[in-house]
Amino acid sequence: MKLLALLIGLVIERLATQLFHLRELRWLDRLIDAGFNAVDRVQRWPTLIPVGLLAVLLILPVLLIRLALADTLYGFPYLILAIVVLFFSLGPKDIGEDIDEYCKALEAGDEEHIVRSAKALMESDVPEDPMERVQRVEQAVCVQANNRLFAVIFWFVLLGPVGAWAYRVTDLVRRRAVFKATREETRIDERIVVAATTLHGWLAWIPARLTAIGYGMAGDLDGALSAWKSGDESRGLSQGEQSERLLARVGAGALALQTLDGESAVDRGIRGGTAASGLVFRLLFIWAAVIAAMTLYGWSV
């Protein structure tokens, strides 16, 4: 049942692009903000506890619906729930579309569009140097693929729609905390940001490493292994930052791209974006094959 829901959900993911704006879930911002205000009033507790409780409250409706459905009507209501929850848990934006937008901007030479599309992938300030920007975008694709796609699939296979939604909820809480911390008029306690990123980092840790291994299988294995061994992510970084550094480094190693003689930053950027997109979708097919095999042999229900 999970495999069928996953396949249908991924097909909808590719076809229902006009509905992607619904996955931004802006209406949850007020609930998360109210939760942050409540966290501020609970000074005696470690901040991670009330932030975790906020996440649990947001996950609870999906959990209750799942328990209420059980296996009624031969599991058909569960299938519908799984497809709907999976659709809203993936993304919120399609990584393939973001890469296409970036490549189109490079082809058009529209600097403003290039910066905007690169920032959508990097979720941080964009370097001014064109070649540095190209490399950072390639790394960002490898990081975002895990956050938007593979980690959601991992938790969906492990815990069903509740697992997929739990991962997305921690990401929504993390994003909102980081956003509010950067705005002077809405600035929140730094402890809330740390707690939110820590909670999300815990759920991202295992899928990030599985995704990094997959990059080696889908790309240049020697380059991926060399990149994995080349750095120590543990010094002074949060668990989430460690995972992102690992994904960026191993993904770039698996791409194994070198700038060709006489190649412009535009051509290099298009080639790198296309290669990163290909790496992600090759890995997606590998994951689908593995999940199908697990289902066939009764390891996943």
TAGI-V391975 format. One record per backbone hydrogen bond with DSSP energy under -0.5 kcal/mol. CO is the residue of the C=O (numbers start at 1). NH is the residue of the N-H. If there is no record, write none. Layout:
# TAGI-V391975
co = (CO & CO)
nh = (NH & NH)
This chain:
# TAGI-V391975
co = (1 & 2 & 3 & 4 & 5 & 6 & 7 & 8 & 9 & 10 & 11 & 12 & 15 & 16 & 17 & 19 & 20 & 21 & 22 & 25 & 26 & 27 & 28 & 29 & 30 & 31 & 32 & 33 & 34 & 35 & 36 & 37 & 38 & 39 & 41 & 46 & 46 & 47 & 48 & 49 & 50 & 51 & 52 & 53 & 54 & 55 & 56 & 57 & 59 & 59 & 60 & 61 & 62 & 63 & 64 & 65 & 66 & 69 & 71 & 72 & 72 & 73 & 75 & 76 & 77 & 78 & 79 & 80 & 81 & 82 & 83 & 84 & 85 & 86 & 94 & 95 & 96 & 97 & 98 & 99 & 100 & 101 & 102 & 103 & 104 & 105 & 105 & 109 & 110 & 111 & 112 & 113 & 114 & 115 & 116 & 117 & 118 & 119 & 129 & 130 & 131 & 132 & 133 & 134 & 135 & 136 & 137 & 138 & 139 & 140 & 141 & 142 & 143 & 143 & 144 & 145 & 145 & 146 & 148 & 149 & 150 & 151 & 152 & 153 & 154 & 155 & 156 & 159 & 159 & 160 & 160 & 161 & 162 & 163 & 164 & 165 & 166 & 167 & 168 & 169 & 170 & 171 & 172 & 173 & 174 & 175 & 176 & 177 & 178 & 179 & 180 & 182 & 183 & 183 & 184 & 189 & 189 & 190 & 191 & 192 & 193 & 194 & 195 & 196 & 197 & 198 & 199 & 200 & 201 & 202 & 203 & 204 & 205 & 206 & 207 & 208 & 209 & 210 & 211 & 212 & 213 & 214 & 215 & 219 & 220 & 221 & 222 & 223 & 224 & 225 & 226 & 227 & 228 & 231 & 232 & 234 & 234 & 238 & 239 & 240 & 241 & 242 & 243 & 244 & 245 & 246 & 247 & 248 & 249 & 250 & 251 & 252 & 254 & 260 & 264 & 265 & 266 & 267 & 268 & 269 & 270 & 271 & 272 & 273 & 274 & 275 & 276 & 277 & 278 & 279 & 280 & 281 & 282 & 283 & 284 & 285 & 286 & 287 & 288 & 289 & 290 & 291 & 292 & 293 & 294 & 294 & 295)
nh = (5 & 6 & 7 & 8 & 9 & 10 & 11 & 12 & 13 & 14 & 15 & 16 & 17 & 19 & 20 & 22 & 23 & 24 & 25 & 28 & 29 & 31 & 32 & 33 & 34 & 35 & 36 & 37 & 38 & 39 & 40 & 41 & 42 & 42 & 43 & 49 & 50 & 51 & 52 & 53 & 54 & 55 & 56 & 57 & 58 & 59 & 60 & 61 & 62 & 63 & 64 & 65 & 66 & 67 & 68 & 69 & 70 & 72 & 74 & 75 & 77 & 76 & 79 & 80 & 81 & 82 & 83 & 84 & 85 & 86 & 87 & 88 & 89 & 90 & 98 & 99 & 100 & 101 & 102 & 103 & 104 & 105 & 106 & 107 & 108 & 109 & 110 & 111 & 114 & 115 & 116 & 117 & 118 & 119 & 120 & 121 & 122 & 123 & 133 & 134 & 135 & 136 & 137 & 138 & 139 & 140 & 141 & 142 & 143 & 144 & 145 & 146 & 146 & 147 & 148 & 149 & 150 & 151 & 91 & 153 & 154 & 155 & 156 & 157 & 158 & 159 & 160 & 162 & 163 & 163 & 164 & 165 & 166 & 167 & 168 & 169 & 170 & 171 & 172 & 173 & 174 & 175 & 176 & 177 & 178 & 179 & 180 & 181 & 182 & 182 & 183 & 184 & 186 & 187 & 187 & 192 & 193 & 194 & 195 & 196 & 197 & 198 & 199 & 200 & 201 & 202 & 203 & 204 & 205 & 206 & 207 & 208 & 209 & 210 & 211 & 212 & 213 & 214 & 215 & 216 & 217 & 218 & 219 & 221 & 224 & 225 & 226 & 227 & 228 & 229 & 230 & 231 & 231 & 233 & 235 & 236 & 237 & 242 & 243 & 244 & 245 & 246 & 247 & 248 & 249 & 250 & 251 & 252 & 253 & 254 & 255 & 256 & 220 & 263 & 268 & 269 & 270 & 271 & 272 & 273 & 274 & 275 & 276 & 277 & 278 & 279 & 280 & 281 & 282 & 283 & 284 & 285 & 286 & 287 & 288 & 289 & 290 & 291 & 292 & 293 & 294 & 295 & 296 & 297 & 299 & 300 & 298)
